[in-house]
Amino acid sequence: MKFRTCKYPFALILVSFGFVQIADAQTPVAEISNLSQEVSVLRKQGPKGLEVFLKSHANTLNTASSGAVLPSPALRLALDELCQQRDCYASRLYWYTDIEQAKAAARTSGKPILSLRLLGRLDQDLSCANSRFFRVALYPNLEISKLLQDRFILHWQSVRPVPKVTIDFGDGRKLERTITGNSIHYVLDASGRPIDAIPGLYSPKAFLQQLQQAELAVKNYSKLTPSDRESYLRKYHSDRLNSIQAQWVADLSRLGIQSPPKLVEIPNNPNQPPTAEIASSLAVSKMRVETPMLTALQSDAERNQNALAEITDQKVWDKIAQLYAADVKLDQNSISLIRAKKSQSANTQEDNLPIIVKNFEATMALDTVRNEYMLHSQIHQWFMQGKQTRSVEALNQQVYGQLFLTPSSDPWLGLFPSDSYSAIDNDGIR
């Protein structure tokens, strides 16, 4: 038996049946044991097992969904283990972690696969920042959750562990964060063939539209003979790229902008991987979380030599994002989850939740337009060229190396520039 500090008073931690269960002093040990056994059986039954679990605990979960009270810690962790997703009580989504099982489920159901690739694990609190935002802004959204439950087979796979930083203030307080890393959703047919990809964080409305477009593309693709499928994919992505370009011109015209924003310049030296600062700047919402930590980790010399790359024409991007402000709204289910996850010690006398939500929605709007115009456009071009798009593994290597700037060839994810000097033994490598 192992004990650790927890935000729940008098918490008892039991390791049983493959997952850590946290129960407060009022939770009987027998109840914890029953939950773990229930999860062990129902997980093997796939999404139907989740339905059985939700029905058997409907009274407790329905009360919690109203926002009045959270499910017990034991029940929440049991659901997380069953779903393989953190905060599953809010999304109620079943995720496969074995791609072959996901393919088999797709073949049986006739549904496409939505395969998430991320740094860290989706069932852990400290996965990469974007995947955490998915769990708050997208998966609990009632409309998105229903679409995913009814029309997709869900799968996630960790690309690599996510770097974590703990700052010990020396008085018992610690601050934990993750550094760098990005996430992407691939839409696959039942054989695992990539049909489209949705890079990074989108607003709920935009994400829903992307899912619907990609689902239709999978259906049309699957109806064709093998000889016609590649030409269909090239045309689909050509049409999507033309649509993006037309919308881009329309946005600039509405704002009276003559010259388009430029992208961040990406280093092209294979011997010098992109820094974590540049990689972080590609995702605005993630950057807002990680920039203070990245800056704090640098020495004075490193701050001068490796200053955070500025997003060129930031004001222009902000104006474009504002065109879509009305489309970037979190639903009440997501807002309730944000409230539940807020630090109590960080609360002020006033309820600052509306400010937090407003700021998050603004960064989501900026992420949405940048991801669609910059990253998704490049992915469409790769599909048109047939460039490493037949295999999800090959496409993912390309995405993480060339779009997210965290190539597998760099074991340090840009956090250890080869030309930097720290004056620490062995450069601090342990």
C-alpha positions as CSV (number, residue, x, y, z in Angstrom):
1,M,0.0,0.0,0.0
2,K,1.3,3.4,-1.0
3,F,0.3,6.9,0.3
4,R,0.8,10.3,-1.3
5,T,-0.5,13.8,-0.9
6,C,-3.8,14.5,-2.5
7,K,-6.3,17.3,-2.6
8,Y,-8.9,15.0,-1.1
9,P,-8.8,15.0,2.7
10,F,-7.7,11.8,4.4
11,A,-7.3,10.2,1.0
12,L,-6.6,6.5,0.8
13,I,-4.8,5.3,-2.3
14,L,-5.1,1.8,-3.4
15,V,-3.4,0.1,-6.3
16,S,-5.8,-2.5,-7.6
17,F,-6.7,-4.1,-10.9
18,G,-4.3,-1.9,-12.9
19,F,-5.4,1.6,-11.9
20,V,-4.8,3.9,-8.9
21,Q,-8.0,4.6,-7.0
22,I,-8.5,7.5,-4.7
23,A,-11.2,7.3,-2.2
24,D,-12.2,9.7,0.6
25,A,-12.7,8.6,4.1
26,Q,-16.4,7.9,3.5
27,T,-15.8,5.5,0.6
28,P,-15.9,1.9,1.7
29,V,-13.1,-0.3,0.6
30,A,-15.7,-2.8,-0.6
31,E,-17.1,-0.2,-3.0
32,I,-13.6,0.5,-4.4
33,S,-13.0,-3.2,-4.9
34,N,-16.4,-3.6,-6.7
35,L,-15.6,-0.7,-9.0
36,S,-12.3,-2.1,-10.0
37,Q,-13.8,-5.5,-10.7
38,E,-16.6,-3.9,-12.7
39,V,-14.1,-1.9,-14.8
40,S,-11.9,-5.0,-15.4
41,V,-14.9,-6.8,-16.9
42,L,-16.5,-4.0,-18.8
43,R,-13.4,-2.6,-20.4
44,K,-13.1,-5.8,-22.5
45,Q,-16.6,-5.2,-23.9
46,G,-15.7,-1.9,-25.6
47,P,-18.2,1.0,-25.9
48,K,-21.1,-1.3,-24.9
49,G,-19.3,-1.9,-21.6
50,L,-19.2,1.8,-21.0
51,E,-22.9,2.0,-21.7
52,V,-23.5,-0.7,-19.1
53,F,-21.4,1.2,-16.5
54,L,-23.1,4.5,-17.2
55,K,-26.5,3.0,-16.8
56,S,-25.6,1.2,-13.5
57,H,-24.3,4.5,-12.0
58,A,-26.8,6.8,-13.8
59,N,-28.2,8.4,-10.6
60,T,-24.8,9.5,-9.3
61,L,-23.5,10.6,-12.7
62,N,-26.6,12.5,-13.7
63,T,-26.5,14.4,-10.4
64,A,-22.9,15.3,-11.1
65,S,-23.6,16.3,-14.7
66,S,-25.8,19.1,-13.4
67,G,-22.7,20.8,-12.0
68,A,-24.0,20.6,-8.4
69,V,-21.5,18.0,-7.2
70,L,-18.6,16.0,-8.7
71,P,-18.8,12.2,-8.8
72,S,-16.8,10.5,-6.0
73,P,-13.0,10.3,-6.7
74,A,-13.3,6.5,-6.8
75,L,-16.1,6.6,-9.4
76,R,-14.2,9.2,-11.5
77,L,-11.0,7.2,-11.6
78,A,-12.9,4.0,-12.4
79,L,-14.5,5.8,-15.4
80,D,-11.1,7.1,-16.5
81,E,-9.7,3.6,-16.5
82,L,-12.8,2.2,-18.3
83,C,-12.7,5.0,-21.0
84,Q,-8.9,5.4,-21.0
85,Q,-9.5,9.2,-20.9
86,R,-9.0,11.6,-18.0
87,D,-12.2,13.3,-16.9
88,C,-14.4,10.8,-18.7
89,Y,-17.3,11.6,-16.5
90,A,-17.7,14.8,-18.5
91,S,-17.2,13.3,-22.0
92,R,-18.4,9.7,-21.6
93,L,-16.3,8.6,-24.5
94,Y,-14.7,5.1,-24.9
95,W,-11.1,5.1,-26.4
96,Y,-9.2,2.2,-27.8
97,T,-5.5,2.1,-27.2
98,D,-4.8,-0.8,-29.6
99,I,-5.1,0.3,-33.2
100,E,-5.8,-3.3,-34.4
101,Q,-8.8,-3.4,-32.0
102,A,-10.0,-0.1,-33.3
103,K,-9.7,-1.3,-36.9
104,A,-11.8,-4.4,-36.0
105,A,-14.4,-2.2,-34.4
106,A,-14.5,0.0,-37.4
107,R,-14.9,-2.9,-39.8
108,T,-17.8,-4.3,-37.7
109,S,-19.6,-0.9,-37.2
110,G,-18.8,0.7,-40.6
111,K,-17.6,3.8,-38.8
112,P,-14.4,5.7,-39.5
113,I,-11.6,5.9,-36.9
114,L,-10.6,9.1,-35.1
115,S,-7.0,8.4,-34.0
116,L,-5.4,10.9,-31.6
117,R,-1.6,11.2,-31.4
118,L,-0.2,13.1,-28.5
119,L,2.7,13.4,-26.1
120,G,2.0,11.7,-22.8
121,R,-1.2,9.7,-22.2
122,L,-4.8,10.8,-22.6
123,D,-5.8,9.1,-19.3
124,Q,-3.3,11.1,-17.3
125,D,-3.7,14.6,-16.0
126,L,-0.3,15.8,-17.3
127,S,-0.5,14.9,-20.9
128,C,0.6,17.6,-23.4
129,A,-1.2,20.9,-23.2
130,N,-3.3,20.6,-26.4
131,S,-4.6,17.2,-25.4
132,R,-5.7,18.6,-22.1
133,F,-7.5,21.4,-23.9
134,F,-9.3,18.7,-26.1
135,R,-10.5,17.1,-22.9
136,V,-12.0,20.4,-21.7
137,A,-13.2,22.2,-24.8
138,L,-14.0,19.5,-27.3
139,Y,-14.7,16.0,-25.9
140,P,-17.2,17.2,-23.2
141,N,-19.0,19.4,-25.6
142,L,-22.5,17.8,-25.8
143,E,-22.8,18.0,-29.6
144,I,-19.2,16.8,-30.3
145,S,-19.5,14.0,-27.7
146,K,-22.7,12.7,-29.3
147,L,-21.2,12.8,-32.8
148,L,-18.1,10.9,-31.6
149,Q,-20.1,8.3,-29.7
150,D,-22.5,7.7,-32.6
151,R,-20.3,8.0,-35.7
152,F,-16.7,7.3,-34.8
153,I,-14.4,4.7,-33.4
154,L,-12.0,6.5,-31.0
155,H,-8.3,5.6,-30.6
156,W,-5.3,7.3,-29.0
157,Q,-1.6,6.6,-29.1
158,S,1.2,8.3,-27.3
159,V,4.0,9.5,-29.7
160,R,6.5,9.9,-26.8
161,P,6.4,10.8,-23.1
162,V,5.6,14.5,-22.4
163,P,8.4,16.5,-20.7
164,K,7.3,17.6,-17.2
165,V,8.7,20.3,-14.9
166,T,8.1,20.6,-11.2
167,I,9.0,23.8,-9.3
168,D,9.5,23.2,-5.6
169,F,9.0,26.5,-3.7
170,G,10.6,25.0,-0.6
171,D,7.6,25.6,1.7
172,G,5.6,22.6,0.8
173,R,4.1,24.1,-2.4
174,K,4.9,22.6,-5.8
175,L,3.9,23.7,-9.3
176,E,3.7,21.0,-12.0
177,R,3.6,21.8,-15.7
178,T,4.3,20.1,-19.1
179,I,6.7,21.6,-21.6
180,T,6.3,21.4,-25.4
181,G,4.4,18.9,-27.5
182,N,1.4,19.0,-29.8
183,S,-1.5,16.8,-30.7
184,I,-3.3,15.8,-33.9
185,H,-6.5,13.9,-34.8
186,Y,-6.2,11.5,-37.8
187,V,-9.4,10.4,-39.6
188,L,-8.8,6.8,-40.8
189,D,-10.8,4.3,-42.7
190,A,-11.3,0.8,-41.3
191,S,-8.0,-0.4,-42.7
192,G,-6.2,2.4,-40.9
193,R,-5.5,4.4,-44.1
194,P,-5.4,8.2,-43.4
195,I,-8.1,10.2,-45.1
196,D,-7.6,13.5,-43.4
197,A,-5.9,15.1,-40.3
198,I,-7.0,17.8,-37.9
199,P,-3.8,19.4,-36.4
200,G,-3.9,21.0,-33.0
201,L,-6.7,22.8,-31.2
202,Y,-9.8,24.0,-33.0
203,S,-12.9,25.7,-31.6
204,P,-15.8,23.3,-30.9
205,K,-17.8,24.6,-34.0
206,A,-14.8,24.3,-36.3
207,F,-13.8,20.9,-34.9
208,L,-17.4,19.6,-35.5
209,Q,-17.3,20.8,-39.1
210,Q,-13.9,19.1,-39.7
211,L,-15.3,15.8,-38.3
212,Q,-18.4,16.0,-40.5
213,Q,-16.4,16.8,-43.7
214,A,-13.9,14.0,-43.0
215,E,-16.6,11.5,-42.1
216,L,-18.3,12.1,-45.5
217,A,-14.9,11.8,-47.2
218,V,-14.4,8.3,-45.6
219,K,-17.8,7.2,-46.7
220,N,-17.2,8.3,-50.3
221,Y,-13.7,6.9,-50.4
222,S,-14.9,3.5,-49.1
223,K,-17.6,3.2,-51.9
224,L,-15.0,3.4,-54.6
225,T,-12.9,0.7,-56.3
226,P,-9.3,0.6,-55.1
227,S,-8.1,2.0,-58.4
228,D,-10.3,5.1,-58.0
229,R,-9.6,5.9,-54.4
230,E,-6.3,7.7,-54.7
231,S,-7.6,10.1,-57.4
232,Y,-10.6,10.8,-55.2
233,L,-8.4,11.7,-52.2
234,R,-6.3,14.0,-54.3
235,K,-9.4,15.8,-55.5
236,Y,-10.9,15.9,-52.1
237,H,-7.8,17.6,-50.6
238,S,-7.4,19.9,-53.6
239,D,-11.0,21.0,-53.1
240,R,-10.4,21.5,-49.4
241,L,-7.2,23.5,-50.1
242,N,-9.0,25.7,-52.6
243,S,-11.8,26.3,-50.1
244,I,-9.2,27.4,-47.5
245,Q,-7.5,29.7,-49.9
246,A,-10.8,31.3,-50.9
247,Q,-11.7,31.8,-47.3
248,W,-8.3,33.3,-46.6
249,V,-8.7,35.9,-49.4
250,A,-12.2,36.7,-48.1
251,D,-10.9,37.2,-44.6
252,L,-8.2,39.5,-45.8
253,S,-10.6,41.4,-48.0
254,R,-13.0,41.9,-45.0
255,L,-10.2,43.4,-43.0
256,G,-8.8,45.5,-45.9
257,I,-5.4,43.8,-45.6
258,Q,-3.2,43.9,-48.6
259,S,-0.3,41.7,-47.5
260,P,-0.9,38.3,-45.8
261,P,0.7,37.3,-42.5
262,K,4.0,35.4,-42.8
263,L,4.8,32.2,-41.0
264,V,7.4,31.9,-38.3
265,E,10.7,31.1,-40.0
266,I,11.6,27.5,-39.3
267,P,15.3,26.6,-39.0
268,N,16.3,24.3,-41.9
269,N,19.5,22.9,-40.4
270,P,19.2,19.2,-39.8
271,N,22.1,19.3,-37.3
272,Q,20.3,22.0,-35.2
273,P,16.7,20.9,-34.4
274,P,14.1,23.6,-33.8
275,T,14.1,25.0,-30.3
276,A,11.2,24.3,-27.9
277,E,10.4,28.0,-28.0
278,I,9.7,27.9,-31.7
279,A,7.8,24.7,-31.5
280,S,5.7,26.1,-28.7
281,S,4.8,29.2,-30.6
282,L,3.0,27.2,-33.3
283,A,0.1,26.6,-30.9
284,V,-1.2,29.8,-29.3
285,S,-3.2,28.3,-26.4
286,K,-0.4,26.0,-25.5
287,M,2.2,28.8,-25.8
288,R,0.3,30.9,-23.3
289,V,0.7,28.1,-20.8
290,E,4.3,27.1,-21.6
291,T,6.1,30.4,-22.4
292,P,6.6,31.5,-18.7
293,M,8.0,28.1,-17.9
294,L,10.3,27.9,-20.9
295,T,11.6,31.4,-20.2
296,A,12.2,30.6,-16.6
297,L,14.2,27.5,-17.5
298,Q,16.7,29.6,-19.6
299,S,19.8,31.3,-18.3
300,D,20.3,35.0,-19.0
301,A,22.6,34.1,-21.9
302,E,20.2,31.7,-23.4
303,R,17.4,34.3,-23.2
304,N,19.5,36.6,-25.2
305,Q,20.6,34.0,-27.8
306,N,17.4,32.0,-28.0
307,A,14.7,34.6,-27.5
308,L,11.2,33.3,-28.1
309,A,10.5,33.6,-31.8
310,E,7.8,36.3,-32.4
311,I,4.8,35.4,-34.4
312,T,5.1,37.7,-37.4
313,D,2.2,40.0,-38.0
314,Q,0.5,39.0,-34.7
315,K,-1.9,41.9,-34.9
316,V,-3.1,40.6,-38.3
317,W,-3.7,37.1,-36.9
318,D,-5.6,38.6,-34.0
319,K,-7.9,40.5,-36.4
320,I,-8.6,37.4,-38.4
321,A,-9.4,35.4,-35.3
322,Q,-11.8,38.1,-34.2
323,L,-13.8,37.5,-37.3
324,Y,-14.7,34.1,-35.9
325,A,-15.2,35.1,-32.2
326,A,-18.9,34.3,-32.4
327,D,-18.1,30.7,-33.4
328,V,-15.8,30.1,-30.5
329,K,-18.0,29.4,-27.5
330,L,-17.6,26.8,-24.9
331,D,-20.8,25.0,-23.9
332,Q,-21.9,24.7,-20.2
333,N,-20.6,21.2,-19.9
334,S,-17.1,22.4,-20.7
335,I,-17.4,25.5,-18.5
336,S,-18.5,23.2,-15.6
337,L,-15.4,21.1,-16.1
338,I,-13.2,24.2,-16.1
339,R,-14.7,25.3,-12.9
340,A,-14.2,21.9,-11.3
341,K,-10.5,21.9,-12.3
342,K,-9.7,25.4,-11.1
343,S,-7.2,25.7,-8.3
344,Q,-9.0,26.8,-5.1
345,S,-5.9,28.5,-3.8
346,A,-5.7,30.6,-7.0
347,N,-9.3,31.9,-6.7
348,T,-9.7,35.6,-5.9
349,Q,-12.5,37.2,-3.9
350,E,-14.4,37.7,-7.2
351,D,-15.4,34.8,-9.5
352,N,-12.9,35.1,-12.3
353,L,-14.3,32.1,-14.2
354,P,-15.9,34.3,-16.9
355,I,-12.6,36.0,-17.5
356,I,-10.8,32.7,-17.8
357,V,-13.4,31.4,-20.2
358,K,-13.3,34.5,-22.3
359,N,-9.5,34.5,-22.6
360,F,-9.5,30.8,-23.4
361,E,-12.1,31.3,-26.1
362,A,-9.9,34.1,-27.6
363,T,-6.8,31.9,-27.8
364,M,-8.9,29.1,-29.3
365,A,-10.1,31.4,-32.0
366,L,-6.5,32.3,-32.8
367,D,-5.4,28.7,-32.7
368,T,-8.3,27.7,-35.1
369,V,-7.4,30.1,-37.9
370,R,-3.7,29.5,-37.6
371,N,-4.0,25.7,-37.6
372,E,-6.4,25.7,-40.5
373,Y,-4.6,28.3,-42.7
374,M,-1.0,27.2,-41.8
375,L,-0.9,23.6,-40.8
376,H,-4.0,22.0,-42.4
377,S,-3.2,23.6,-45.7
378,Q,0.2,21.9,-45.6
379,I,-1.4,18.6,-44.8
380,H,-3.8,19.0,-47.8
381,Q,-0.8,19.6,-50.0
382,W,0.9,16.5,-48.8
383,F,-2.2,14.4,-49.7
384,M,-2.4,16.0,-53.1
385,Q,1.2,15.1,-53.7
386,G,0.9,11.6,-52.2
387,K,3.7,12.5,-49.8
388,Q,4.0,10.0,-46.9
389,T,0.2,9.9,-46.6
390,R,-0.6,6.2,-47.2
391,S,0.5,5.2,-43.7
392,V,-0.6,7.0,-40.5
393,E,2.8,6.2,-38.9
394,A,4.7,7.8,-41.9
395,L,2.4,10.8,-42.0
396,N,2.7,11.3,-38.2
397,Q,6.5,11.3,-38.4
398,Q,6.2,14.0,-41.1
399,V,3.7,16.0,-39.0
400,Y,5.8,16.0,-35.9
401,G,9.0,16.6,-37.7
402,Q,7.9,19.3,-40.2
403,L,4.8,20.9,-38.8
404,F,5.1,20.5,-35.0
405,L,8.9,20.9,-35.1
406,T,9.4,18.1,-32.5
407,P,11.1,15.4,-34.7
408,S,11.8,12.0,-33.3
409,S,15.5,12.6,-34.2
410,D,15.7,15.1,-31.4
411,P,15.5,13.3,-28.0
412,W,15.4,16.6,-26.1
413,L,12.5,18.1,-28.0
414,G,14.3,21.4,-28.5
415,L,14.9,21.9,-24.8
416,F,18.7,21.3,-25.0
417,P,20.3,23.4,-27.8
418,S,23.7,21.9,-28.7
419,D,25.4,25.2,-28.7
420,S,24.2,26.4,-25.3
421,Y,26.3,26.5,-22.1
422,S,24.8,26.0,-18.7
423,A,27.9,25.8,-16.3
424,I,26.2,22.7,-14.8
425,D,28.0,19.4,-14.6
426,N,27.2,17.3,-17.7
427,D,24.9,20.2,-18.7
428,G,22.3,19.1,-16.2
429,I,21.6,15.8,-17.9
430,R,20.8,13.1,-15.4
